[in-house]
Amino acid sequence: MNESSIVNKPDGVAYISYYLKKGESVELYIGTSFTTINGAKNNYFSEIGDKKFSQIKLLAQNAWEKSLGQIRIETKDTCEKRIFYTAMYHAMQQPRLMSDADGTYPIFSSKYETDNISKGNYYDDFSMWDIYRAQLPLIELLNPGLTNQFVRSLILKGKQGGWLPIFPCWNNYTAAMIGDHAAIVIASAYNKGIRGYDVKEAYQLMRKNAFEIPAEQDYKNGMGRRALASYLKYGYIPMEDSVPDAFHKQEQVSRTLEYAYDDYAVANIAKALNHKKDNLALKERSANYKNIFDKSVGMMRGRQSNGNWAMSFNPDIREAYITEGTPRQYTFYVPQDMEGLVKLMGGKEDFEAALDVLFAQGEYWHGNEPGHHIPFLYNYTNSPFKTQKIVRNILKEEYAEGPGGLCGNDDAGQMSAWYIFASLGFYPIDPVSGKYEICSPLFDKITIQLLNEKKLQIYTKKQSEKSIYIHKIEWNGQLHNRKYFTYFDILKGGVMTFQLKDDPIQPKSK
């Protein structure tokens, strides 16, 4: 093999070219770092050293086998198996490790300054609007220790930059998406007993985002909640506030709904730390979704500062006050108080009818995140069998092998994490609560290896191959009558058996 040229440029860019004879190959070893050239060299020697390519490949295979092997599925359908483990692989790519082997990492929102992390690793690129829904909850279940590192990284960012970031990417603040969902990630972890960080530090940052308005330049740099002044004044973001300093402008209704959920998350930590006044205020604010519900149309709708409803309203077309969706779709975004939403919409029968219309019109859109919880909402009606049917249809129709196997952007693993949870038979519509809504498992047998040396085995017994409807669930031989189970239920492990039949259990007539 003859080396033809090695060219180094003063800006740090280099390229190497070779002339290869038939049968020859090149093994190229690279060290990378987000800090310095020396950091890249040290990472290379620490992680690769004198290992050969075959050794590195084997180490990588073993690492992925261990990680993917935490959930083992048994099914006759090899296609489903490939889709499942591809989804597992996708869901474990982000957030991104940014610290070096020696713990050096780039300080958040700084000009190329570095520090050394004292415990664990430092992570960035949290696609927060997407991954709080299922991707991070999956890691909570499989790797609580890694979740601790994620939360510590978020707290570090807040301490270094002064504000808890909304959507931290490129190791900096952004105003990329709506909501303030780092609060959800922290509250979700804390409520599950994942507490390897200073929760008091975390709360001060969460509280600052919820109550304080940044200085003008900080705000323009992406710090703090967008349109918080309007939200605090009116209990919703009125149409007059166009939210100009944001990547997503306007979208007032969606912002109001998501801030109400964030307030609920912060209230959870306030209550745990005995901040009674904050807890009361935030709990009240978590009901702000009611301020933008127009009873005359039975949906969420834009509202002016004087209380009048926005003139523009089409339930099935995207309005400027909705984020990447329609009023009909976003009406169902109240994960913190589904019982309250059901009551607001007229009770279980009217709520079920509203869900029926959305699905009958083909308006459920799985290719984007805002509606990922909606298929599970029939569990709040007298017809949970509809959740079982719709979820199964999505698993079968919206996911496939090969290129184009996803129905939308994977968004840092959220789309894939949805598949994992739904195929296992449960999904977290409200991660903060630690509850998972039940649907019917896709596989014959599932074994989830938990890090407390326990395991949960899920068996599916079917009347026939087309059976998808739940008739009975037993957990360790005891009848399970709830439509959900909890994080702490799962941690106990044991054996769960689903009895599935071809026909659903119909709701009892009045």
Kinemage of the C-alpha trace (Angstrom):
@kinemage 1
@onewidth
@group {chain A} dominant
@subgroup {mainchain}
@vectorlist {calphas} color= white
{ca met a 1} P 0.000 0.000 0.000
{ca asn a 2} L 1.535 3.281 -1.083
{ca glu a 3} L 0.668 6.496 0.686
{ca ser a 4} L 0.119 9.138 -1.959
{ca ser a 5} L -0.358 12.322 0.034
{ca ile a 6} L -0.926 13.772 3.458
{ca val a 7} L -2.001 17.391 3.447
{ca asn a 8} L -2.329 19.541 6.578
{ca lys a 9} L -3.979 22.938 6.438
{ca pro a 10} L -3.444 25.732 8.971
{ca asp a 11} L -7.165 25.832 9.898
{ca gly a 12} L -6.915 22.336 11.378
{ca val a 13} L -8.504 20.528 8.438
{ca ala a 14} L -6.594 17.579 7.033
{ca tyr a 15} L -7.161 14.944 4.403
{ca ile a 16} L -5.332 11.748 3.585
{ca ser a 17} L -5.535 9.853 0.318
{ca tyr a 18} L -4.224 6.417 -0.660
{ca tyr a 19} L -3.815 4.403 -3.813
{ca leu a 20} L -4.957 0.867 -3.002
{ca lys a 21} L -4.276 -2.297 -4.863
{ca lys a 22} L -6.991 -4.902 -5.255
{ca gly a 23} L -7.567 -6.658 -1.943
{ca glu a 24} L -5.877 -3.980 0.159
{ca ser a 25} L -7.711 -2.010 2.839
{ca val a 26} L -7.084 0.899 5.175
{ca glu a 27} L -7.656 0.939 8.904
{ca leu a 28} L -8.098 4.512 10.111
{ca tyr a 29} L -8.134 5.319 13.833
{ca ile a 30} L -9.540 8.647 14.978
{ca gly a 31} L -9.770 10.404 18.309
{ca thr a 32} L -12.372 13.142 18.744
{ca ser a 33} L -13.125 15.708 21.400
{ca phe a 34} L -15.410 18.699 21.981
{ca thr a 35} L -12.652 20.438 23.984
{ca thr a 36} L -9.137 20.487 22.467
{ca ile a 37} L -6.785 18.682 20.089
{ca asn a 38} L -5.007 17.269 23.140
{ca gly a 39} L -8.376 16.078 24.424
{ca ala a 40} L -8.879 14.179 21.164
{ca lys a 41} L -5.437 12.613 21.481
{ca asn a 42} L -6.056 11.607 25.086
{ca asn a 43} L -9.433 10.123 24.163
{ca tyr a 44} L -7.750 8.125 21.433
{ca phe a 45} L -5.101 6.671 23.724
{ca ser a 46} L -7.578 6.075 26.563
{ca glu a 47} L -10.262 4.397 24.482
{ca ile a 48} L -8.343 2.838 21.583
{ca gly a 49} L -4.661 2.704 22.460
{ca asp a 50} L -3.023 -0.300 20.823
{ca lys a 51} L -6.272 -2.190 20.189
{ca lys a 52} L -6.777 -3.611 16.738
{ca phe a 53} L -9.889 -2.950 14.662
{ca ser a 54} L -11.203 -6.443 15.318
{ca gln a 55} L -10.871 -5.912 19.075
{ca ile a 56} L -12.685 -2.572 18.953
{ca lys a 57} L -15.436 -4.096 16.854
{ca leu a 58} L -15.887 -6.910 19.375
{ca leu a 59} L -16.001 -4.474 22.296
{ca ala a 60} L -18.652 -2.398 20.496
{ca gln a 61} L -20.691 -5.502 19.694
{ca asn a 62} L -20.559 -6.630 23.319
{ca ala a 63} L -21.545 -3.196 24.599
{ca trp a 64} L -24.549 -3.012 22.278
{ca glu a 65} L -25.533 -6.617 22.996
{ca lys a 66} L -25.563 -5.853 26.717
{ca ser a 67} L -27.596 -2.688 26.234
{ca leu a 68} L -30.089 -4.063 23.711
{ca gly a 69} L -30.311 -7.303 25.650
{ca gln a 70} L -31.956 -5.613 28.610
{ca ile a 71} L -35.219 -6.288 26.808
{ca arg a 72} L -35.550 -9.703 25.196
{ca ile a 73} L -38.547 -10.459 23.043
{ca glu a 74} L -39.842 -13.751 21.669
{ca thr a 75} L -41.975 -13.683 18.542
{ca lys a 76} L -42.496 -15.756 15.419
{ca asp a 77} L -42.373 -12.580 13.325
{ca thr a 78} L -38.711 -11.885 12.483
{ca cys a 79} L -39.665 -8.566 10.872
{ca glu a 80} L -41.146 -7.329 14.161
{ca lys a 81} L -37.991 -8.409 15.952
{ca arg a 82} L -35.769 -6.423 13.591
{ca ile a 83} L -38.007 -3.355 13.893
{ca phe a 84} L -37.948 -3.600 17.695
{ca tyr a 85} L -34.184 -3.805 18.070
{ca thr a 86} L -33.631 -1.152 15.426
{ca ala a 87} L -35.900 1.062 17.524
{ca met a 88} L -33.897 0.209 20.646
{ca tyr a 89} L -30.688 1.152 18.825
{ca his a 90} L -32.173 4.447 17.654
{ca ala a 91} L -33.518 5.321 21.100
{ca met a 92} L -30.063 5.024 22.678
{ca gln a 93} L -28.176 7.493 20.472
{ca gln a 94} L -28.993 10.739 22.286
{ca pro a 95} L -28.387 12.874 24.319
{ca arg a 96} L -24.798 13.238 23.146
{ca leu a 97} L -21.757 12.529 25.331
{ca met a 98} L -19.593 15.679 25.321
{ca ser a 99} L -16.998 15.070 28.038
{ca asp a 100} L -13.582 13.552 27.442
{ca ala a 101} L -12.229 10.363 28.962
{ca asp a 102} L -10.601 12.428 31.729
{ca gly a 103} L -13.842 14.327 32.491
{ca thr a 104} L -12.976 17.561 30.662
{ca tyr a 105} L -15.983 19.136 28.967
{ca pro a 106} L -16.893 22.441 27.291
{ca ile a 107} L -18.616 24.817 29.700
{ca phe a 108} L -22.202 25.491 28.651
{ca ser a 109} L -22.887 28.711 26.763
{ca ser a 110} L -19.254 29.836 26.932
{ca lys a 111} L -16.552 30.827 24.477
{ca tyr a 112} L -14.573 27.595 24.307
{ca glu a 113} L -13.891 27.412 28.026
{ca thr a 114} L -13.557 24.026 29.690
{ca asp a 115} L -13.995 22.463 33.105
{ca asn a 116} L -13.732 18.989 34.606
{ca ile a 117} L -16.817 17.115 35.696
{ca ser a 118} L -16.395 15.536 39.109
{ca lys a 119} L -18.916 12.716 38.740
{ca gly a 120} L -20.081 10.780 35.705
{ca asn a 121} L -20.170 12.326 32.235
{ca tyr a 122} L -21.457 15.538 30.676
{ca tyr a 123} L -24.193 15.376 28.020
{ca asp a 124} L -25.746 17.785 25.550
{ca asp a 125} L -28.091 17.961 22.564
{ca phe a 126} L -31.318 17.339 24.433
{ca ser a 127} L -34.095 17.462 21.846
{ca met a 128} L -36.267 18.267 24.835
{ca trp a 129} L -39.648 18.911 23.190
{ca asp a 130} L -39.475 15.402 21.753
{ca ile a 131} L -37.606 13.124 24.115
{ca tyr a 132} L -39.292 13.958 27.442
{ca arg a 133} L -42.302 11.979 26.196
{ca ala a 134} L -40.879 8.441 25.864
{ca gln a 135} L -37.166 8.360 24.979
{ca leu a 136} L -35.916 9.664 28.329
{ca pro a 137} L -38.562 7.666 30.275
{ca leu a 138} L -37.225 4.536 28.544
{ca ile a 139} L -33.745 5.303 29.851
{ca glu a 140} L -35.222 5.956 33.318
{ca leu a 141} L -36.513 2.409 33.229
{ca leu a 142} L -33.427 0.700 31.826
{ca asn a 143} L -30.579 2.846 33.129
{ca pro a 144} L -31.410 5.109 36.108
{ca gly a 145} L -27.706 5.861 36.603
{ca leu a 146} L -27.480 7.393 33.136
{ca thr a 147} L -30.596 9.429 33.897
{ca asn a 148} L -28.781 10.879 36.913
{ca gln a 149} L -25.981 11.987 34.598
{ca phe a 150} L -28.478 13.644 32.262
{ca val a 151} L -30.073 15.567 35.129
{ca arg a 152} L -26.683 16.619 36.533
{ca ser a 153} L -25.747 17.864 33.049
{ca leu a 154} L -28.931 19.958 32.871
{ca ile a 155} L -28.262 21.433 36.313
{ca leu a 156} L -24.683 22.248 35.301
{ca lys a 157} L -25.953 24.069 32.239
{ca gly a 158} L -28.337 26.090 34.373
{ca lys a 159} L -25.654 27.025 36.889
{ca gln a 160} L -23.129 27.970 34.215
{ca gly a 161} L -25.500 29.891 31.967
{ca gly a 162} L -27.758 31.309 34.672
{ca trp a 163} L -30.978 29.758 33.353
{ca leu a 164} L -32.188 26.203 32.957
{ca pro a 165} L -32.119 25.708 29.168
{ca ile a 166} L -35.329 25.103 27.237
{ca phe a 167} L -33.843 23.142 24.333
{ca pro a 168} L -30.068 22.789 24.855
{ca cys a 169} L -28.268 21.999 21.612
{ca trp a 170} L -24.752 22.712 20.376
{ca asn a 171} L -23.919 23.233 24.066
{ca asn a 172} L -25.806 26.503 24.076
{ca tyr a 173} L -29.191 28.079 24.646
{ca thr a 174} L -31.714 27.967 21.853
{ca ala a 175} L -35.312 29.113 21.495
{ca ala a 176} L -35.872 26.249 19.089
{ca met a 177} L -39.119 24.774 20.410
{ca ile a 178} L -41.897 25.580 22.848
{ca gly a 179} L -42.355 24.552 26.474
{ca asp a 180} L -39.916 24.333 29.374
{ca his a 181} L -39.574 20.582 29.569
{ca ala a 182} L -36.288 20.200 31.434
{ca ala a 183} L -38.586 20.665 34.443
{ca ile a 184} L -40.503 17.543 33.386
{ca val a 185} L -37.314 15.515 33.014
{ca ile a 186} L -36.106 16.484 36.493
{ca ala a 187} L -39.483 15.979 38.189
{ca ser a 188} L -39.961 12.646 36.417
{ca ala a 189} L -36.589 11.366 37.618
{ca tyr a 190} L -37.106 12.654 41.159
{ca asn a 191} L -40.552 11.081 41.505
{ca lys a 192} L -39.095 7.734 40.417
{ca gly a 193} L -36.459 7.850 43.144
{ca ile a 194} L -33.659 8.693 40.692
{ca arg a 195} L -31.974 11.356 42.832
{ca gly a 196} L -28.208 11.373 42.300
{ca tyr a 197} L -28.030 15.174 42.053
{ca asp a 198} L -28.728 18.270 44.160
{ca val a 199} L -32.503 18.648 43.905
{ca lys a 200} L -32.399 21.991 45.745
{ca glu a 201} L -30.120 23.416 43.058
{ca ala a 202} L -32.390 21.940 40.434
{ca tyr a 203} L -35.480 23.483 42.013
{ca gln a 204} L -34.011 26.976 42.149
{ca leu a 205} L -33.350 26.799 38.418
{ca met a 206} L -36.786 25.339 37.673
{ca arg a 207} L -38.422 28.010 39.796
{ca lys a 208} L -36.464 30.793 38.100
{ca asn a 209} L -37.745 29.684 34.684
{ca ala a 210} L -41.301 29.501 36.014
{ca phe a 211} L -41.439 32.871 37.792
{ca glu a 212} L -38.723 35.217 36.486
{ca ile a 213} L -38.452 37.176 33.241
{ca pro a 214} L -34.934 37.468 31.800
{ca ala a 215} L -33.245 40.719 30.868
{ca glu a 216} L -33.819 41.671 27.248
{ca gln a 217} L -30.478 40.463 25.891
{ca asp a 218} L -30.619 37.197 27.839
{ca tyr a 219} L -34.117 36.606 26.526
{ca lys a 220} L -32.998 37.201 22.945
{ca asn a 221} L -30.200 34.705 23.536
{ca gly a 222} L -32.766 32.007 24.296
{ca met a 223} L -32.875 32.148 28.090
{ca gly a 224} L -36.105 31.738 30.022
{ca arg a 225} L -39.640 30.914 28.936
{ca arg a 226} L -40.909 32.678 25.832
{ca ala a 227} L -43.863 35.025 26.508
{ca leu a 228} L -43.784 34.362 30.258
{ca ala a 229} L -44.924 37.921 31.097
{ca ser a 230} L -48.153 37.406 29.135
{ca tyr a 231} L -48.679 33.954 30.594
{ca leu a 232} L -48.331 35.253 34.158
{ca lys a 233} L -50.582 38.239 33.524
{ca tyr a 234} L -53.504 36.522 31.803
{ca gly a 235} L -53.177 32.858 32.734
{ca tyr a 236} L -52.691 32.154 29.036
{ca ile a 237} L -50.721 33.686 26.181
{ca pro a 238} L -53.041 36.023 24.272
{ca met a 239} L -53.145 36.466 20.527
{ca glu a 240} L -51.639 39.947 20.816
{ca asp a 241} L -48.329 38.428 21.956
{ca ser a 242} L -46.760 37.124 18.755
{ca val a 243} L -43.716 35.726 20.620
{ca pro a 244} L -41.264 37.378 18.207
{ca asp a 245} L -37.983 36.259 19.807
{ca ala a 246} L -38.406 32.554 19.097
{ca phe a 247} L -37.742 30.093 16.321
{ca his a 248} L -41.422 29.122 16.516
{ca lys a 249} L -43.360 32.383 16.643
{ca gln a 250} L -46.938 32.741 17.910
{ca glu a 251} L -48.332 29.265 18.747
{ca gln a 252} L -49.937 30.794 21.848
{ca val a 253} L -52.388 27.989 22.601
{ca ser a 254} L -49.786 25.237 22.407
{ca arg a 255} L -47.391 27.257 24.572
{ca thr a 256} L -50.080 27.788 27.192
{ca leu a 257} L -50.898 24.089 27.297
{ca glu a 258} L -47.273 23.052 27.584
{ca tyr a 259} L -46.447 25.651 30.243
{ca ala a 260} L -49.382 24.355 32.295
{ca tyr a 261} L -47.815 20.891 32.200
{ca asp a 262} L -44.408 22.346 33.082
{ca asp a 263} L -45.959 24.190 36.037
{ca tyr a 264} L -47.363 20.898 37.269
{ca ala a 265} L -43.875 19.378 37.079
{ca val a 266} L -42.289 22.232 39.051
{ca ala a 267} L -45.149 22.046 41.577
{ca asn a 268} L -44.232 18.420 42.230
{ca ile a 269} L -40.724 19.390 43.316
{ca ala a 270} L -41.990 22.405 45.258
{ca lys a 271} L -44.256 20.094 47.222
{ca ala a 272} L -41.459 17.590 47.853
{ca leu a 273} L -39.213 20.373 49.201
{ca asn a 274} L -42.040 21.858 51.284
{ca his a 275} L -42.244 25.149 49.364
{ca lys a 276} L -45.935 25.474 50.122
{ca lys a 277} L -46.547 28.900 48.562
{ca asp a 278} L -44.831 27.948 45.304
{ca asn a 279} L -46.629 24.630 45.204
{ca leu a 280} L -50.017 26.285 45.567
{ca ala a 281} L -49.311 28.906 42.882
{ca leu a 282} L -47.899 26.385 40.429
{ca lys a 283} L -50.674 23.894 41.047
{ca glu a 284} L -53.217 26.596 40.218
{ca arg a 285} L -51.275 27.508 37.085
{ca ser a 286} L -51.276 23.871 35.975
{ca ala a 287} L -55.019 24.344 35.370
{ca asn a 288} L -54.426 27.207 32.916
{ca tyr a 289} L -55.449 24.882 30.109
{ca lys a 290} L -59.030 25.650 31.102
{ca asn a 291} L -58.513 29.320 30.161
{ca ile a 292} L -58.163 28.484 26.472
{ca phe a 293} L -60.919 25.890 26.218
{ca asp a 294} L -63.839 27.306 24.245
{ca lys a 295} L -66.924 25.416 25.418
{ca ser a 296} L -68.903 26.654 22.423
{ca val a 297} L -66.727 24.548 20.096
{ca gly a 298} L -65.482 21.995 22.630
{ca met a 299} L -61.811 22.615 21.836
{ca met a 300} L -58.755 24.668 22.662
{ca arg a 301} L -58.744 27.979 20.823
{ca gly a 302} L -56.741 31.177 20.552
{ca arg a 303} L -57.863 33.960 22.869
{ca gln a 304} L -57.347 37.703 22.943
{ca ser a 305} L -56.235 39.639 25.996
{ca asn a 306} L -59.777 40.977 26.536
{ca gly a 307} L -61.080 37.424 26.793
{ca asn a 308} L -62.650 37.224 23.334
{ca trp a 309} L -61.961 34.153 21.259
{ca ala a 310} L -59.806 34.408 18.140
{ca met a 311} L -61.851 34.915 15.000
{ca ser a 312} L -59.784 32.360 13.109
{ca phe a 313} L -60.837 28.849 14.038
{ca asn a 314} L -60.798 25.738 11.945
{ca pro a 315} L -60.520 22.603 14.066
{ca asp a 316} L -58.858 20.527 11.382
{ca ile a 317} L -56.412 22.943 9.803
{ca arg a 318} L -53.267 24.236 11.440
{ca glu a 319} L -53.859 27.609 13.037
{ca ala a 320} L -51.066 30.065 13.846
{ca tyr a 321} L -51.691 29.574 17.554
{ca ile a 322} L -51.012 25.809 17.361
{ca thr a 323} L -47.587 24.155 17.129
{ca glu a 324} L -47.223 21.689 14.270
{ca gly a 325} L -50.809 20.522 14.476
{ca thr a 326} L -54.481 21.475 14.617
{ca pro a 327} L -56.816 22.663 17.402
{ca arg a 328} L -58.497 19.254 17.439
{ca gln a 329} L -55.178 17.493 17.969
{ca tyr a 330} L -53.835 19.841 20.639
{ca thr a 331} L -57.099 19.850 22.599
{ca phe a 332} L -56.013 16.492 24.051
{ca tyr a 333} L -52.709 17.833 25.420
{ca val a 334} L -53.406 17.939 29.157
{ca pro a 335} L -51.252 15.050 30.420
{ca gln a 336} L -51.199 16.417 33.980
{ca asp a 337} L -54.995 16.326 34.417
{ca met a 338} L -56.726 13.975 32.019
{ca glu a 339} L -59.639 13.520 34.412
{ca gly a 340} L -60.098 17.296 34.464
{ca leu a 341} L -60.033 17.449 30.662
{ca val a 342} L -62.582 14.637 30.417
{ca lys a 343} L -64.897 16.570 32.724
{ca leu a 344} L -64.306 19.812 30.818
{ca met a 345} L -65.243 18.108 27.550
{ca gly a 346} L -68.547 16.844 28.952
{ca gly a 347} L -67.690 13.529 30.575
{ca lys a 348} L -66.455 10.138 29.408
{ca glu a 349} L -68.968 9.631 26.601
{ca asp a 350} L -68.370 13.044 25.033
{ca phe a 351} L -64.618 12.637 25.486
{ca glu a 352} L -64.728 9.266 23.744
{ca ala a 353} L -66.833 10.730 20.932
{ca ala a 354} L -64.273 13.508 20.449
{ca leu a 355} L -61.487 10.930 20.189
{ca asp a 356} L -63.595 8.914 17.733
{ca val a 357} L -63.959 11.935 15.445
{ca leu a 358} L -60.210 12.592 15.414
{ca phe a 359} L -59.393 9.013 14.418
{ca ala a 360} L -62.363 8.611 12.031
{ca gln a 361} L -61.242 11.690 10.105
{ca gly a 362} L -57.741 10.313 9.802
{ca glu a 363} L -56.467 13.329 11.702
{ca tyr a 364} L -54.267 11.420 14.119
{ca trp a 365} L -50.744 12.117 12.895
{ca his a 366} L -48.147 9.718 14.258
{ca gly a 367} L -45.342 11.324 12.281
{ca asn a 368} L -44.971 14.131 14.827
{ca glu a 369} L -44.749 14.158 18.601
{ca pro a 370} L -47.606 16.349 19.950
{ca gly a 371} L -50.161 13.568 19.583
{ca his a 372} L -48.104 10.557 20.648
{ca his a 373} L -50.128 10.151 23.841
{ca ile a 374} L -53.552 10.381 22.175
{ca pro a 375} L -53.988 6.686 21.215
{ca phe a 376} L -53.803 5.779 24.904
{ca leu a 377} L -56.518 8.195 26.015
{ca tyr a 378} L -59.355 5.721 25.496
{ca asn a 379} L -58.138 4.311 28.813
{ca tyr a 380} L -59.907 7.327 30.346
{ca thr a 381} L -63.175 6.218 28.786
{ca asn a 382} L -65.354 3.133 29.111
{ca ser a 383} L -63.841 1.716 25.904
{ca pro a 384} L -60.150 0.973 26.561
{ca phe a 385} L -60.343 -1.670 23.806
{ca lys a 386} L -60.127 1.217 21.313
{ca thr a 387} L -56.653 2.058 22.627
{ca gln a 388} L -55.670 -1.586 22.118
{ca lys a 389} L -56.910 -1.564 18.526
{ca ile a 390} L -55.477 1.816 17.513
{ca val a 391} L -52.076 1.221 19.086
{ca arg a 392} L -51.798 -2.138 17.331
{ca asn a 393} L -52.717 -0.533 14.000
{ca ile a 394} L -50.012 2.108 14.472
{ca leu a 395} L -47.394 -0.515 15.341
{ca lys a 396} L -48.266 -2.455 12.206
{ca glu a 397} L -48.831 0.390 9.750
{ca glu a 398} L -46.472 3.210 10.731
{ca tyr a 399} L -43.251 1.226 11.290
{ca ala a 400} L -41.364 -0.985 8.870
{ca glu a 401} L -37.907 -2.291 8.013
{ca gly a 402} L -35.311 -0.545 5.908
{ca pro a 403} L -35.178 3.000 4.554
{ca gly a 404} L -38.450 4.807 5.107
{ca gly a 405} L -39.269 2.550 8.031
{ca leu a 406} L -40.328 5.499 10.175
{ca cys a 407} L -43.394 7.598 9.461
{ca gly a 408} L -41.646 10.822 10.506
{ca asn a 409} L -38.443 12.279 11.899
{ca asp a 410} L -37.098 10.015 14.654
{ca asp a 411} L -36.395 13.214 16.657
{ca ala a 412} L -33.489 11.916 18.738
{ca gly a 413} L -35.160 8.560 19.340
{ca gln a 414} L -38.662 9.594 20.426
{ca met a 415} L -40.410 7.962 17.466
{ca ser a 416} L -38.532 4.744 18.143
{ca ala a 417} L -39.114 4.886 21.896
{ca trp a 418} L -42.870 5.112 21.236
{ca tyr a 419} L -42.643 1.820 19.358
{ca ile a 420} L -40.721 0.169 22.184
{ca phe a 421} L -43.180 1.146 24.907
{ca ala a 422} L -46.302 0.458 22.827
{ca ser a 423} L -45.058 -2.955 21.733
{ca leu a 424} L -44.281 -3.867 25.357
{ca gly a 425} L -47.859 -3.030 26.341
{ca phe a 426} L -47.581 0.271 28.208
{ca tyr a 427} L -46.813 3.964 27.611
{ca pro a 428} L -46.091 7.033 29.827
{ca ile a 429} L -48.512 9.783 28.789
{ca asp a 430} L -47.442 11.734 31.919
{ca pro a 431} L -43.837 10.801 32.806
{ca val a 432} L -43.909 12.943 35.962
{ca ser a 433} L -46.622 10.760 37.502
{ca gly a 434} L -44.698 7.525 36.989
{ca lys a 435} L -47.829 5.936 35.492
{ca tyr a 436} L -47.990 3.933 32.272
{ca glu a 437} L -51.229 3.403 30.366
{ca ile a 438} L -51.764 -0.211 29.363
{ca cys a 439} L -52.295 -1.556 25.859
{ca ser a 440} L -51.889 -5.094 24.508
{ca pro a 441} L -48.290 -6.362 24.059
{ca leu a 442} L -47.133 -7.185 20.560
{ca phe a 443} L -44.909 -10.164 21.422
{ca asp a 444} L -45.408 -13.661 22.826
{ca lys a 445} L -42.911 -13.188 25.637
{ca ile a 446} L -40.974 -10.173 26.906
{ca thr a 447} L -38.222 -10.161 29.522
{ca ile a 448} L -37.114 -6.801 30.903
{ca gln a 449} L -33.888 -7.016 32.896
{ca leu a 450} L -33.943 -4.348 35.594
{ca leu a 451} L -30.827 -2.897 37.203
{ca asn a 452} L -31.927 -3.937 40.690
{ca glu a 453} L -31.200 -7.543 39.622
{ca lys a 454} L -34.895 -8.202 39.175
{ca lys a 455} L -36.704 -8.878 35.939
{ca leu a 456} L -40.210 -8.490 34.640
{ca gln a 457} L -41.527 -11.213 32.363
{ca ile a 458} L -44.595 -10.492 30.248
{ca tyr a 459} L -46.445 -13.396 28.640
{ca thr a 460} L -49.152 -12.987 26.005
{ca lys a 461} L -51.696 -15.784 25.699
{ca lys a 462} L -53.924 -15.469 22.632
{ca gln a 463} L -57.211 -16.985 21.546
{ca ser a 464} L -55.826 -16.831 17.995
{ca glu a 465} L -53.069 -15.074 16.057
{ca lys a 466} L -55.385 -12.127 15.386
{ca ser a 467} L -56.205 -11.592 19.071
{ca ile a 468} L -55.402 -8.058 20.249
{ca tyr a 469} L -58.028 -7.303 22.929
{ca ile a 470} L -57.249 -7.608 26.633
{ca his a 471} L -59.668 -9.733 28.646
{ca lys a 472} L -57.580 -10.354 31.739
{ca ile a 473} L -54.207 -9.365 33.217
{ca glu a 474} L -52.560 -11.298 36.020
{ca trp a 475} L -49.457 -10.128 37.868
{ca asn a 476} L -47.759 -12.787 39.985
{ca gly a 477} L -51.017 -14.710 39.920
{ca gln a 478} L -53.130 -11.793 41.130
{ca leu a 479} L -55.787 -10.125 38.973
{ca his a 480} L -54.716 -6.647 37.791
{ca asn a 481} L -57.840 -4.529 37.295
{ca arg a 482} L -56.315 -1.097 36.650
{ca lys a 483} L -55.800 0.342 33.187
{ca tyr a 484} L -52.302 1.395 34.184
{ca phe a 485} L -49.355 0.379 36.287
{ca thr a 486} L -46.495 2.356 37.785
{ca tyr a 487} L -42.735 2.631 37.650
{ca phe a 488} L -42.475 1.110 41.118
{ca asp a 489} L -44.755 -1.755 40.075
{ca ile a 490} L -42.279 -2.565 37.311
{ca leu a 491} L -39.259 -2.364 39.620
{ca lys a 492} L -40.733 -5.167 41.725
{ca gly a 493} L -40.447 -7.450 38.704
{ca gly a 494} L -42.316 -10.716 38.538
{ca val a 495} L -44.535 -12.382 35.960
{ca met a 496} L -47.353 -10.651 34.112
{ca thr a 497} L -49.756 -12.527 31.864
{ca phe a 498} L -52.081 -10.896 29.308
{ca gln a 499} L -55.073 -12.898 28.104
{ca leu a 500} L -55.978 -11.639 24.607
{ca lys a 501} L -59.062 -12.510 22.572
{ca asp a 502} L -60.352 -11.743 19.089
{ca asp a 503} L -63.298 -9.643 20.254
{ca pro a 504} L -63.190 -6.739 22.705
{ca ile a 505} L -64.952 -6.358 26.029
{ca gln a 506} L -67.712 -3.927 25.126
{ca pro a 507} L -68.701 -1.233 27.628
{ca lys a 508} L -71.807 -1.992 29.629
{ca ser a 509} L -74.880 -0.153 28.367
{ca lys a 510} L -76.747 2.113 30.747
